[in-house]
Amino acid sequence: MSWMAWTLPTALFFGCIAVLLAGMTLVELRWPCVERKGFLPITTTRGDRLFIGLLGSAYLHLLVIGVTDWSVWIASLLSLLWLCAVLRWG
């Protein structure tokens, strides 16, 4: 049986996603969301924007790492900026 090697960056990544999901749940309970239209071509809720932002961030991160010779930290920063943009204005 093989086990996944949990490195500190891996644990931090999944920990941040868990905290983000818990925070979004609390915000949704406190201030229920209404659908709105931003720069995304569909009407979305907070949860939709979180899902789209996380998915887009993952693909952007892989694209930057695969196509450029930039540092992983630059790819991570660009992915985080994309996620924030989608959550705020998406």
PyMOL Python script that loads the backbone (N, CA, C, O; Angstrom):
from pymol import cmd

cmd.read_pdbstr("""\
ATOM      1  N   MET A   1       0.848  -1.170   0.000  1.00  0.00           N
ATOM      2  CA  MET A   1       0.000   0.000   0.000  1.00  0.00           C
ATOM      3  C   MET A   1       0.898   1.238   0.000  1.00  0.00           C
ATOM      4  O   MET A   1       1.856   1.316   0.770  1.00  0.00           O
ATOM      5  N   SER A   2       0.586   2.202  -0.865  1.00  0.00           N
ATOM      6  CA  SER A   2       1.372   3.435  -0.886  1.00  0.00           C
ATOM      7  C   SER A   2       0.546   4.570  -0.294  1.00  0.00           C
ATOM      8  O   SER A   2      -0.672   4.633  -0.464  1.00  0.00           O
ATOM      9  N   TRP A   3       1.221   5.439   0.386  1.00  0.00           N
ATOM     10  CA  TRP A   3       0.581   6.573   1.029  1.00  0.00           C
ATOM     11  C   TRP A   3       1.037   7.853   0.365  1.00  0.00           C
ATOM     12  O   TRP A   3       2.165   7.945  -0.119  1.00  0.00           O
ATOM     13  N   MET A   4       0.173   8.826   0.344  1.00  0.00           N
ATOM     14  CA  MET A   4       0.524  10.118  -0.220  1.00  0.00           C
ATOM     15  C   MET A   4       1.510  10.824   0.704  1.00  0.00           C
ATOM     16  O   MET A   4       1.340  10.828   1.924  1.00  0.00           O
ATOM     17  N   ALA A   5       2.526  11.412   0.120  1.00  0.00           N
ATOM     18  CA  ALA A   5       3.513  12.151   0.900  1.00  0.00           C
ATOM     19  C   ALA A   5       2.977  13.565   1.145  1.00  0.00           C
ATOM     20  O   ALA A   5       2.945  14.389   0.232  1.00  0.00           O
ATOM     21  N   TRP A   6       2.565  13.833   2.362  1.00  0.00           N
ATOM     22  CA  TRP A   6       2.035  15.140   2.705  1.00  0.00           C
ATOM     23  C   TRP A   6       3.180  16.074   3.064  1.00  0.00           C
ATOM     24  O   TRP A   6       3.720  16.020   4.168  1.00  0.00           O
ATOM     25  N   THR A   7       3.535  16.915   2.135  1.00  0.00           N
ATOM     26  CA  THR A   7       4.548  17.919   2.409  1.00  0.00           C
ATOM     27  C   THR A   7       3.850  19.149   2.995  1.00  0.00           C
ATOM     28  O   THR A   7       2.624  19.256   2.950  1.00  0.00           O
ATOM     29  N   LEU A   8       4.627  20.055   3.532  1.00  0.00           N
ATOM     30  CA  LEU A   8       4.047  21.263   4.117  1.00  0.00           C
ATOM     31  C   LEU A   8       3.254  22.072   3.088  1.00  0.00           C
ATOM     32  O   LEU A   8       2.137  22.489   3.393  1.00  0.00           O
ATOM     33  N   PRO A   9       3.783  22.315   1.878  1.00  0.00           N
ATOM     34  CA  PRO A   9       2.976  23.067   0.900  1.00  0.00           C
ATOM     35  C   PRO A   9       1.659  22.375   0.550  1.00  0.00           C
ATOM     36  O   PRO A   9       0.642  23.043   0.361  1.00  0.00           O
ATOM     37  N   THR A  10       1.667  21.039   0.462  1.00  0.00           N
ATOM     38  CA  THR A  10       0.447  20.308   0.161  1.00  0.00           C
ATOM     39  C   THR A  10      -0.567  20.457   1.285  1.00  0.00           C
ATOM     40  O   THR A  10      -1.749  20.695   1.040  1.00  0.00           O
ATOM     41  N   ALA A  11      -0.101  20.318   2.504  1.00  0.00           N
ATOM     42  CA  ALA A  11      -0.993  20.464   3.657  1.00  0.00           C
ATOM     43  C   ALA A  11      -1.543  21.878   3.751  1.00  0.00           C
ATOM     44  O   ALA A  11      -2.721  22.062   4.058  1.00  0.00           O
ATOM     45  N   LEU A  12      -0.714  22.876   3.492  1.00  0.00           N
ATOM     46  CA  LEU A  12      -1.178  24.272   3.525  1.00  0.00           C
ATOM     47  C   LEU A  12      -2.213  24.527   2.437  1.00  0.00           C
ATOM     48  O   LEU A  12      -3.211  25.207   2.674  1.00  0.00           O
ATOM     49  N   PHE A  13      -1.977  23.984   1.251  1.00  0.00           N
ATOM     50  CA  PHE A  13      -2.907  24.171   0.135  1.00  0.00           C
ATOM     51  C   PHE A  13      -4.292  23.630   0.488  1.00  0.00           C
ATOM     52  O   PHE A  13      -5.289  24.342   0.368  1.00  0.00           O
ATOM     53  N   PHE A  14      -4.352  22.376   0.921  1.00  0.00           N
ATOM     54  CA  PHE A  14      -5.644  21.791   1.248  1.00  0.00           C
ATOM     55  C   PHE A  14      -6.249  22.404   2.504  1.00  0.00           C
ATOM     56  O   PHE A  14      -7.470  22.502   2.624  1.00  0.00           O
ATOM     57  N   GLY A  15      -5.404  22.815   3.432  1.00  0.00           N
ATOM     58  CA  GLY A  15      -5.899  23.508   4.622  1.00  0.00           C
ATOM     59  C   GLY A  15      -6.551  24.840   4.265  1.00  0.00           C
ATOM     60  O   GLY A  15      -7.594  25.195   4.815  1.00  0.00           O
ATOM     61  N   CYS A  16      -5.934  25.571   3.346  1.00  0.00           N
ATOM     62  CA  CYS A  16      -6.508  26.859   2.911  1.00  0.00           C
ATOM     63  C   CYS A  16      -7.844  26.653   2.207  1.00  0.00           C
ATOM     64  O   CYS A  16      -8.771  27.440   2.404  1.00  0.00           O
ATOM     65  N   ILE A  17      -7.955  25.613   1.395  1.00  0.00           N
ATOM     66  CA  ILE A  17      -9.231  25.338   0.727  1.00  0.00           C
ATOM     67  C   ILE A  17     -10.296  24.981   1.758  1.00  0.00           C
ATOM     68  O   ILE A  17     -11.443  25.411   1.630  1.00  0.00           O
ATOM     69  N   ALA A  18      -9.937  24.203   2.780  1.00  0.00           N
ATOM     70  CA  ALA A  18     -10.903  23.848   3.829  1.00  0.00           C
ATOM     71  C   ALA A  18     -11.354  25.085   4.590  1.00  0.00           C
ATOM     72  O   ALA A  18     -12.543  25.237   4.873  1.00  0.00           O
ATOM     73  N   VAL A  19     -10.417  25.975   4.927  1.00  0.00           N
ATOM     74  CA  VAL A  19     -10.765  27.216   5.625  1.00  0.00           C
ATOM     75  C   VAL A  19     -11.639  28.095   4.734  1.00  0.00           C
ATOM     76  O   VAL A  19     -12.591  28.709   5.216  1.00  0.00           O
ATOM     77  N   LEU A  20     -11.326  28.161   3.451  1.00  0.00           N
ATOM     78  CA  LEU A  20     -12.112  28.948   2.505  1.00  0.00           C
ATOM     79  C   LEU A  20     -13.546  28.417   2.407  1.00  0.00           C
ATOM     80  O   LEU A  20     -14.494  29.202   2.398  1.00  0.00           O
ATOM     81  N   LEU A  21     -13.709  27.106   2.336  1.00  0.00           N
ATOM     82  CA  LEU A  21     -15.047  26.525   2.280  1.00  0.00           C
ATOM     83  C   LEU A  21     -15.829  26.768   3.570  1.00  0.00           C
ATOM     84  O   LEU A  21     -17.020  27.074   3.528  1.00  0.00           O
ATOM     85  N   ALA A  22     -15.161  26.633   4.713  1.00  0.00           N
ATOM     86  CA  ALA A  22     -15.829  26.890   5.991  1.00  0.00           C
ATOM     87  C   ALA A  22     -16.225  28.360   6.095  1.00  0.00           C
ATOM     88  O   ALA A  22     -17.322  28.679   6.552  1.00  0.00           O
ATOM     89  N   GLY A  23     -15.342  29.245   5.676  1.00  0.00           N
ATOM     90  CA  GLY A  23     -15.651  30.674   5.699  1.00  0.00           C
ATOM     91  C   GLY A  23     -16.807  31.029   4.780  1.00  0.00           C
ATOM     92  O   GLY A  23     -17.672  31.827   5.141  1.00  0.00           O
ATOM     93  N   MET A  24     -16.823  30.432   3.585  1.00  0.00           N
ATOM     94  CA  MET A  24     -17.919  30.687   2.653  1.00  0.00           C
ATOM     95  C   MET A  24     -19.243  30.182   3.222  1.00  0.00           C
ATOM     96  O   MET A  24     -20.284  30.802   3.010  1.00  0.00           O
ATOM     97  N   THR A  25     -19.210  29.071   3.934  1.00  0.00           N
ATOM     98  CA  THR A  25     -20.425  28.545   4.559  1.00  0.00           C
ATOM     99  C   THR A  25     -20.952  29.510   5.611  1.00  0.00           C
ATOM    100  O   THR A  25     -22.149  29.791   5.662  1.00  0.00           O
ATOM    101  N   LEU A  26     -20.056  30.014   6.447  1.00  0.00           N
ATOM    102  CA  LEU A  26     -20.465  30.963   7.479  1.00  0.00           C
ATOM    103  C   LEU A  26     -21.001  32.265   6.880  1.00  0.00           C
ATOM    104  O   LEU A  26     -22.001  32.804   7.356  1.00  0.00           O
ATOM    105  N   VAL A  27     -20.345  32.760   5.851  1.00  0.00           N
ATOM    106  CA  VAL A  27     -20.807  33.988   5.185  1.00  0.00           C
ATOM    107  C   VAL A  27     -22.178  33.761   4.560  1.00  0.00           C
ATOM    108  O   VAL A  27     -23.044  34.634   4.628  1.00  0.00           O
ATOM    109  N   GLU A  28     -22.378  32.604   3.957  1.00  0.00           N
ATOM    110  CA  GLU A  28     -23.669  32.293   3.332  1.00  0.00           C
ATOM    111  C   GLU A  28     -24.785  32.203   4.369  1.00  0.00           C
ATOM    112  O   GLU A  28     -25.910  32.633   4.117  1.00  0.00           O
ATOM    113  N   LEU A  29     -24.467  31.641   5.537  1.00  0.00           N
ATOM    114  CA  LEU A  29     -25.479  31.564   6.594  1.00  0.00           C
ATOM    115  C   LEU A  29     -25.819  32.953   7.134  1.00  0.00           C
ATOM    116  O   LEU A  29     -26.971  33.229   7.467  1.00  0.00           O
ATOM    117  N   ARG A  30     -24.831  33.808   7.218  1.00  0.00           N
ATOM    118  CA  ARG A  30     -25.036  35.158   7.774  1.00  0.00           C
ATOM    119  C   ARG A  30     -25.692  36.091   6.760  1.00  0.00           C
ATOM    120  O   ARG A  30     -26.634  36.810   7.092  1.00  0.00           O
ATOM    121  N   TRP A  31     -25.193  36.079   5.521  1.00  0.00           N
ATOM    122  CA  TRP A  31     -25.711  36.943   4.456  1.00  0.00           C
ATOM    123  C   TRP A  31     -26.040  36.078   3.242  1.00  0.00           C
ATOM    124  O   TRP A  31     -25.171  35.831   2.406  1.00  0.00           O
ATOM    125  N   PRO A  32     -27.282  35.618   3.138  1.00  0.00           N
ATOM    126  CA  PRO A  32     -27.643  34.776   1.984  1.00  0.00           C
ATOM    127  C   PRO A  32     -27.346  35.483   0.661  1.00  0.00           C
ATOM    128  O   PRO A  32     -27.523  36.693   0.521  1.00  0.00           O
ATOM    129  N   CYS A  33     -26.895  34.694  -0.286  1.00  0.00           N
ATOM    130  CA  CYS A  33     -26.433  35.224  -1.567  1.00  0.00           C
ATOM    131  C   CYS A  33     -27.589  35.355  -2.562  1.00  0.00           C
ATOM    132  O   CYS A  33     -28.537  34.570  -2.548  1.00  0.00           O
ATOM    133  N   VAL A  34     -27.482  36.347  -3.405  1.00  0.00           N
ATOM    134  CA  VAL A  34     -28.386  36.478  -4.540  1.00  0.00           C
ATOM    135  C   VAL A  34     -27.545  36.331  -5.807  1.00  0.00           C
ATOM    136  O   VAL A  34     -26.377  36.716  -5.834  1.00  0.00           O
ATOM    137  N   GLU A  35     -28.143  35.778  -6.841  1.00  0.00           N
ATOM    138  CA  GLU A  35     -27.415  35.617  -8.095  1.00  0.00           C
ATOM    139  C   GLU A  35     -27.123  36.986  -8.689  1.00  0.00           C
ATOM    140  O   GLU A  35     -27.922  37.915  -8.574  1.00  0.00           O
ATOM    141  N   ARG A  36     -25.955  37.094  -9.331  1.00  0.00           N
ATOM    142  CA  ARG A  36     -25.605  38.347  -9.993  1.00  0.00           C
ATOM    143  C   ARG A  36     -24.771  38.063 -11.228  1.00  0.00           C
ATOM    144  O   ARG A  36     -24.231  36.970 -11.401  1.00  0.00           O
ATOM    145  N   LYS A  37     -24.677  39.066 -12.078  1.00  0.00           N
ATOM    146  CA  LYS A  37     -23.932  38.948 -13.333  1.00  0.00           C
ATOM    147  C   LYS A  37     -22.713  39.839 -13.243  1.00  0.00           C
ATOM    148  O   LYS A  37     -22.830  41.047 -13.035  1.00  0.00           O
ATOM    149  N   GLY A  38     -21.534  39.238 -13.400  1.00  0.00           N
ATOM    150  CA  GLY A  38     -20.279  39.982 -13.419  1.00  0.00           C
ATOM    151  C   GLY A  38     -19.636  39.828 -14.785  1.00  0.00           C
ATOM    152  O   GLY A  38     -20.325  39.819 -15.805  1.00  0.00           O
ATOM    153  N   PHE A  39     -18.307  39.706 -14.804  1.00  0.00           N
ATOM    154  CA  PHE A  39     -17.628  39.554 -16.090  1.00  0.00           C
ATOM    155  C   PHE A  39     -17.734  38.133 -16.648  1.00  0.00           C
ATOM    156  O   PHE A  39     -17.442  37.908 -17.822  1.00  0.00           O
ATOM    157  N   LEU A  40     -18.149  37.175 -15.817  1.00  0.00           N
ATOM    158  CA  LEU A  40     -18.373  35.823 -16.330  1.00  0.00           C
ATOM    159  C   LEU A  40     -19.636  35.819 -17.196  1.00  0.00           C
ATOM    160  O   LEU A  40     -20.565  36.582 -16.930  1.00  0.00           O
ATOM    161  N   PRO A  41     -19.682  34.981 -18.213  1.00  0.00           N
ATOM    162  CA  PRO A  41     -20.828  35.025 -19.133  1.00  0.00           C
ATOM    163  C   PRO A  41     -22.101  34.377 -18.600  1.00  0.00           C
ATOM    164  O   PRO A  41     -23.047  34.170 -19.361  1.00  0.00           O
ATOM    165  N   ILE A  42     -22.144  34.055 -17.311  1.00  0.00           N
ATOM    166  CA  ILE A  42     -23.327  33.444 -16.717  1.00  0.00           C
ATOM    167  C   ILE A  42     -23.672  34.163 -15.419  1.00  0.00           C
ATOM    168  O   ILE A  42     -22.832  34.848 -14.836  1.00  0.00           O
ATOM    169  N   THR A  43     -24.900  34.004 -14.977  1.00  0.00           N
ATOM    170  CA  THR A  43     -25.304  34.528 -13.678  1.00  0.00           C
ATOM    171  C   THR A  43     -24.822  33.541 -12.625  1.00  0.00           C
ATOM    172  O   THR A  43     -25.041  32.336 -12.745  1.00  0.00           O
ATOM    173  N   THR A  44     -24.157  34.064 -11.580  1.00  0.00           N
ATOM    174  CA  THR A  44     -23.528  33.179 -10.602  1.00  0.00           C
ATOM    175  C   THR A  44     -23.868  33.577  -9.167  1.00  0.00           C
ATOM    176  O   THR A  44     -24.253  34.712  -8.884  1.00  0.00           O
ATOM    177  N   THR A  45     -23.711  32.602  -8.276  1.00  0.00           N
ATOM    178  CA  THR A  45     -23.784  32.842  -6.842  1.00  0.00           C
ATOM    179  C   THR A  45     -22.360  32.816  -6.293  1.00  0.00           C
ATOM    180  O   THR A  45     -21.413  32.563  -7.037  1.00  0.00           O
ATOM    181  N   ARG A  46     -22.206  33.076  -4.998  1.00  0.00           N
ATOM    182  CA  ARG A  46     -20.888  33.022  -4.371  1.00  0.00           C
ATOM    183  C   ARG A  46     -20.230  31.660  -4.554  1.00  0.00           C
ATOM    184  O   ARG A  46     -19.047  31.578  -4.885  1.00  0.00           O
ATOM    185  N   GLY A  47     -20.985  30.608  -4.341  1.00  0.00           N
ATOM    186  CA  GLY A  47     -20.452  29.253  -4.479  1.00  0.00           C
ATOM    187  C   GLY A  47     -20.024  28.935  -5.900  1.00  0.00           C
ATOM    188  O   GLY A  47     -19.008  28.276  -6.118  1.00  0.00           O
ATOM    189  N   ASP A  48     -20.806  29.409  -6.869  1.00  0.00           N
ATOM    190  CA  ASP A  48     -20.432  29.220  -8.275  1.00  0.00           C
ATOM    191  C   ASP A  48     -19.106  29.894  -8.570  1.00  0.00           C
ATOM    192  O   ASP A  48     -18.227  29.313  -9.207  1.00  0.00           O
ATOM    193  N   ARG A  49     -18.973  31.127  -8.101  1.00  0.00           N
ATOM    194  CA  ARG A  49     -17.735  31.870  -8.352  1.00  0.00           C
ATOM    195  C   ARG A  49     -16.541  31.224  -7.657  1.00  0.00           C
ATOM    196  O   ARG A  49     -15.434  31.233  -8.195  1.00  0.00           O
ATOM    197  N   LEU A  50     -16.755  30.663  -6.464  1.00  0.00           N
ATOM    198  CA  LEU A  50     -15.671  29.963  -5.777  1.00  0.00           C
ATOM    199  C   LEU A  50     -15.238  28.743  -6.584  1.00  0.00           C
ATOM    200  O   LEU A  50     -14.043  28.534  -6.792  1.00  0.00           O
ATOM    201  N   PHE A  51     -16.184  27.945  -7.034  1.00  0.00           N
ATOM    202  CA  PHE A  51     -15.862  26.761  -7.815  1.00  0.00           C
ATOM    203  C   PHE A  51     -15.147  27.126  -9.114  1.00  0.00           C
ATOM    204  O   PHE A  51     -14.120  26.534  -9.446  1.00  0.00           O
ATOM    205  N   ILE A  52     -15.687  28.096  -9.846  1.00  0.00           N
ATOM    206  CA  ILE A  52     -15.081  28.521 -11.107  1.00  0.00           C
ATOM    207  C   ILE A  52     -13.693  29.101 -10.856  1.00  0.00           C
ATOM    208  O   ILE A  52     -12.763  28.843 -11.620  1.00  0.00           O
ATOM    209  N   GLY A  53     -13.554  29.881  -9.791  1.00  0.00           N
ATOM    210  CA  GLY A  53     -12.260  30.476  -9.461  1.00  0.00           C
ATOM    211  C   GLY A  53     -11.216  29.434  -9.101  1.00  0.00           C
ATOM    212  O   GLY A  53     -10.072  29.534  -9.543  1.00  0.00           O
ATOM    213  N   LEU A  54     -11.587  28.432  -8.304  1.00  0.00           N
ATOM    214  CA  LEU A  54     -10.646  27.375  -7.937  1.00  0.00           C
ATOM    215  C   LEU A  54     -10.249  26.543  -9.150  1.00  0.00           C
ATOM    216  O   LEU A  54      -9.077  26.209  -9.322  1.00  0.00           O
ATOM    217  N   LEU A  55     -11.210  26.214  -9.978  1.00  0.00           N
ATOM    218  CA  LEU A  55     -10.922  25.432 -11.173  1.00  0.00           C
ATOM    219  C   LEU A  55     -10.028  26.219 -12.138  1.00  0.00           C
ATOM    220  O   LEU A  55      -9.050  25.689 -12.665  1.00  0.00           O
ATOM    221  N   GLY A  56     -10.376  27.479 -12.359  1.00  0.00           N
ATOM    222  CA  GLY A  56      -9.559  28.318 -13.236  1.00  0.00           C
ATOM    223  C   GLY A  56      -8.160  28.532 -12.685  1.00  0.00           C
ATOM    224  O   GLY A  56      -7.193  28.570 -13.445  1.00  0.00           O
ATOM    225  N   SER A  57      -8.042  28.674 -11.368  1.00  0.00           N
ATOM    226  CA  SER A  57      -6.733  28.837 -10.744  1.00  0.00           C
ATOM    227  C   SER A  57      -5.857  27.610 -10.946  1.00  0.00           C
ATOM    228  O   SER A  57      -4.660  27.725 -11.207  1.00  0.00           O
ATOM    229  N   ALA A  58      -6.461  26.440 -10.824  1.00  0.00           N
ATOM    230  CA  ALA A  58      -5.698  25.204 -11.027  1.00  0.00           C
ATOM    231  C   ALA A  58      -5.179  25.117 -12.460  1.00  0.00           C
ATOM    232  O   ALA A  58      -4.010  24.800 -12.680  1.00  0.00           O
ATOM    233  N   TYR A  59      -6.037  25.395 -13.424  1.00  0.00           N
ATOM    234  CA  TYR A  59      -5.606  25.344 -14.822  1.00  0.00           C
ATOM    235  C   TYR A  59      -4.578  26.427 -15.135  1.00  0.00           C
ATOM    236  O   TYR A  59      -3.622  26.172 -15.868  1.00  0.00           O
ATOM    237  N   LEU A  60      -4.757  27.627 -14.596  1.00  0.00           N
ATOM    238  CA  LEU A  60      -3.787  28.699 -14.811  1.00  0.00           C
ATOM    239  C   LEU A  60      -2.434  28.322 -14.219  1.00  0.00           C
ATOM    240  O   LEU A  60      -1.396  28.547 -14.842  1.00  0.00           O
ATOM    241  N   HIS A  61      -2.444  27.755 -13.029  1.00  0.00           N
ATOM    242  CA  HIS A  61      -1.208  27.343 -12.372  1.00  0.00           C
ATOM    243  C   HIS A  61      -0.468  26.304 -13.218  1.00  0.00           C
ATOM    244  O   HIS A  61       0.737  26.423 -13.441  1.00  0.00           O
ATOM    245  N   LEU A  62      -1.198  25.281 -13.691  1.00  0.00           N
ATOM    246  CA  LEU A  62      -0.579  24.260 -14.528  1.00  0.00           C
ATOM    247  C   LEU A  62      -0.075  24.837 -15.848  1.00  0.00           C
ATOM    248  O   LEU A  62       0.982  24.437 -16.336  1.00  0.00           O
ATOM    249  N   LEU A  63      -0.822  25.768 -16.425  1.00  0.00           N
ATOM    250  CA  LEU A  63      -0.410  26.392 -17.682  1.00  0.00           C
ATOM    251  C   LEU A  63       0.888  27.173 -17.507  1.00  0.00           C
ATOM    252  O   LEU A  63       1.806  27.043 -18.317  1.00  0.00           O
ATOM    253  N   VAL A  64       0.968  27.978 -16.459  1.00  0.00           N
ATOM    254  CA  VAL A  64       2.170  28.788 -16.231  1.00  0.00           C
ATOM    255  C   VAL A  64       3.376  27.889 -15.974  1.00  0.00           C
ATOM    256  O   VAL A  64       4.463  28.146 -16.491  1.00  0.00           O
ATOM    257  N   ILE A  65       3.188  26.844 -15.183  1.00  0.00           N
ATOM    258  CA  ILE A  65       4.309  25.941 -14.900  1.00  0.00           C
ATOM    259  C   ILE A  65       4.724  25.172 -16.148  1.00  0.00           C
ATOM    260  O   ILE A  65       5.914  24.962 -16.382  1.00  0.00           O
ATOM    261  N   GLY A  66       3.753  24.754 -16.947  1.00  0.00           N
ATOM    262  CA  GLY A  66       4.057  23.953 -18.126  1.00  0.00           C
ATOM    263  C   GLY A  66       4.621  24.724 -19.296  1.00  0.00           C
ATOM    264  O   GLY A  66       5.411  24.175 -20.063  1.00  0.00           O
ATOM    265  N   VAL A  67       4.239  25.989 -19.459  1.00  0.00           N
ATOM    266  CA  VAL A  67       4.614  26.737 -20.651  1.00  0.00           C
ATOM    267  C   VAL A  67       5.794  27.687 -20.411  1.00  0.00           C
ATOM    268  O   VAL A  67       6.540  27.988 -21.343  1.00  0.00           O
ATOM    269  N   THR A  68       5.964  28.150 -19.194  1.00  0.00           N
ATOM    270  CA  THR A  68       7.032  29.105 -18.906  1.00  0.00           C
ATOM    271  C   THR A  68       8.077  28.467 -17.991  1.00  0.00           C
ATOM    272  O   THR A  68       7.891  27.359 -17.487  1.00  0.00           O
ATOM    273  N   ASP A  69       9.162  29.181 -17.792  1.00  0.00           N
ATOM    274  CA  ASP A  69      10.166  28.734 -16.828  1.00  0.00           C
ATOM    275  C   ASP A  69      10.121  29.589 -15.563  1.00  0.00           C
ATOM    276  O   ASP A  69      11.109  29.692 -14.836  1.00  0.00           O
ATOM    277  N   TRP A  70       8.962  30.200 -15.308  1.00  0.00           N
ATOM    278  CA  TRP A  70       8.787  31.025 -14.114  1.00  0.00           C
ATOM    279  C   TRP A  70       8.753  30.158 -12.866  1.00  0.00           C
ATOM    280  O   TRP A  70       8.523  28.951 -12.932  1.00  0.00           O
ATOM    281  N   SER A  71       8.982  30.788 -11.747  1.00  0.00           N
ATOM    282  CA  SER A  71       8.953  30.113 -10.461  1.00  0.00           C
ATOM    283  C   SER A  71       7.528  29.650 -10.127  1.00  0.00           C
ATOM    284  O   SER A  71       6.546  30.222 -10.600  1.00  0.00           O
ATOM    285  N   VAL A  72       7.443  28.612  -9.310  1.00  0.00           N
ATOM    286  CA  VAL A  72       6.151  28.128  -8.836  1.00  0.00           C
ATOM    287  C   VAL A  72       5.447  29.219  -8.038  1.00  0.00           C
ATOM    288  O   VAL A  72       4.218  29.289  -8.036  1.00  0.00           O
ATOM    289  N   TRP A  73       6.207  30.059  -7.368  1.00  0.00           N
ATOM    290  CA  TRP A  73       5.615  31.133  -6.563  1.00  0.00           C
ATOM    291  C   TRP A  73       4.931  32.171  -7.441  1.00  0.00           C
ATOM    292  O   TRP A  73       3.908  32.732  -7.048  1.00  0.00           O
ATOM    293  N   ILE A  74       5.475  32.433  -8.612  1.00  0.00           N
ATOM    294  CA  ILE A  74       4.824  33.365  -9.540  1.00  0.00           C
ATOM    295  C   ILE A  74       3.519  32.752 -10.046  1.00  0.00           C
ATOM    296  O   ILE A  74       2.495  33.430 -10.129  1.00  0.00           O
ATOM    297  N   ALA A  75       3.568  31.467 -10.381  1.00  0.00           N
ATOM    298  CA  ALA A  75       2.349  30.775 -10.820  1.00  0.00           C
ATOM    299  C   ALA A  75       1.299  30.792  -9.718  1.00  0.00           C
ATOM    300  O   ALA A  75       0.115  30.989  -9.990  1.00  0.00           O
ATOM    301  N   SER A  76       1.724  30.590  -8.490  1.00  0.00           N
ATOM    302  CA  SER A  76       0.792  30.605  -7.357  1.00  0.00           C
ATOM    303  C   SER A  76       0.190  31.991  -7.159  1.00  0.00           C
ATOM    304  O   SER A  76      -1.006  32.118  -6.894  1.00  0.00           O
ATOM    305  N   LEU A  77       1.008  33.025  -7.287  1.00  0.00           N
ATOM    306  CA  LEU A  77       0.513  34.393  -7.130  1.00  0.00           C
ATOM    307  C   LEU A  77      -0.503  34.739  -8.218  1.00  0.00           C
ATOM    308  O   LEU A  77      -1.548  35.324  -7.931  1.00  0.00           O
ATOM    309  N   LEU A  78      -0.197  34.377  -9.464  1.00  0.00           N
ATOM    310  CA  LEU A  78      -1.143  34.642 -10.553  1.00  0.00           C
ATOM    311  C   LEU A  78      -2.459  33.887 -10.329  1.00  0.00           C
ATOM    312  O   LEU A  78      -3.536  34.427 -10.582  1.00  0.00           O
ATOM    313  N   SER A  79      -2.372  32.655  -9.861  1.00  0.00           N
ATOM    314  CA  SER A  79      -3.570  31.866  -9.595  1.00  0.00           C
ATOM    315  C   SER A  79      -4.397  32.481  -8.476  1.00  0.00           C
ATOM    316  O   SER A  79      -5.624  32.523  -8.554  1.00  0.00           O
ATOM    317  N   LEU A  80      -3.723  32.955  -7.437  1.00  0.00           N
ATOM    318  CA  LEU A  80      -4.422  33.597  -6.326  1.00  0.00           C
ATOM    319  C   LEU A  80      -5.096  34.895  -6.777  1.00  0.00           C
ATOM    320  O   LEU A  80      -6.219  35.188  -6.365  1.00  0.00           O
ATOM    321  N   LEU A  81      -4.417  35.664  -7.614  1.00  0.00           N
ATOM    322  CA  LEU A  81      -5.020  36.898  -8.144  1.00  0.00           C
ATOM    323  C   LEU A  81      -6.249  36.584  -8.992  1.00  0.00           C
ATOM    324  O   LEU A  81      -7.258  37.284  -8.906  1.00  0.00           O
ATOM    325  N   TRP A  82      -6.169  35.534  -9.808  1.00  0.00           N
ATOM    326  CA  TRP A  82      -7.327  35.130 -10.615  1.00  0.00           C
ATOM    327  C   TRP A  82      -8.499  34.736  -9.719  1.00  0.00           C
ATOM    328  O   TRP A  82      -9.636  35.139  -9.961  1.00  0.00           O
ATOM    329  N   LEU A  83      -8.216  33.946  -8.686  1.00  0.00           N
ATOM    330  CA  LEU A  83      -9.277  33.528  -7.763  1.00  0.00           C
ATOM    331  C   LEU A  83      -9.933  34.731  -7.111  1.00  0.00           C
ATOM    332  O   LEU A  83     -11.159  34.805  -7.029  1.00  0.00           O
ATOM    333  N   CYS A  84      -9.124  35.671  -6.648  1.00  0.00           N
ATOM    334  CA  CYS A  84      -9.679  36.878  -6.005  1.00  0.00           C
ATOM    335  C   CYS A  84     -10.519  37.694  -6.989  1.00  0.00           C
ATOM    336  O   CYS A  84     -11.575  38.211  -6.624  1.00  0.00           O
ATOM    337  N   ALA A  85     -10.057  37.811  -8.224  1.00  0.00           N
ATOM    338  CA  ALA A  85     -10.793  38.573  -9.244  1.00  0.00           C
ATOM    339  C   ALA A  85     -12.151  37.922  -9.534  1.00  0.00           C
ATOM    340  O   ALA A  85     -13.161  38.616  -9.648  1.00  0.00           O
ATOM    341  N   VAL A  86     -12.174  36.590  -9.651  1.00  0.00           N
ATOM    342  CA  VAL A  86     -13.431  35.899  -9.933  1.00  0.00           C
ATOM    343  C   VAL A  86     -14.390  36.038  -8.743  1.00  0.00           C
ATOM    344  O   VAL A  86     -15.583  36.279  -8.930  1.00  0.00           O
ATOM    345  N   LEU A  87     -13.868  35.887  -7.528  1.00  0.00           N
ATOM    346  CA  LEU A  87     -14.731  36.014  -6.369  1.00  0.00           C
ATOM    347  C   LEU A  87     -15.289  37.427  -6.227  1.00  0.00           C
ATOM    348  O   LEU A  87     -16.435  37.598  -5.811  1.00  0.00           O
ATOM    349  N   ARG A  88     -14.505  38.427  -6.562  1.00  0.00           N
ATOM    350  CA  ARG A  88     -14.940  39.814  -6.386  1.00  0.00           C
ATOM    351  C   ARG A  88     -15.809  40.337  -7.527  1.00  0.00           C
ATOM    352  O   ARG A  88     -16.863  40.931  -7.300  1.00  0.00           O
ATOM    353  N   TRP A  89     -15.345  40.103  -8.773  1.00  0.00           N
ATOM    354  CA  TRP A  89     -16.021  40.721  -9.916  1.00  0.00           C
ATOM    355  C   TRP A  89     -16.656  39.728 -10.874  1.00  0.00           C
ATOM    356  O   TRP A  89     -17.273  40.135 -11.859  1.00  0.00           O
ATOM    357  N   GLY A  90     -16.520  38.440 -10.609  1.00  0.00           N
ATOM    358  CA  GLY A  90     -17.041  37.416 -11.528  1.00  0.00           C
ATOM    359  C   GLY A  90     -18.503  37.348 -11.453  1.00  0.00           C
ATOM    360  O   GLY A  90     -19.121  36.546 -12.153  1.00  0.00           O
TER     361      GLY A  90
END
""", "prot")
cmd.dss("prot")
cmd.show_as("cartoon", "prot")
cmd.util.cbc("prot")
cmd.orient("prot")
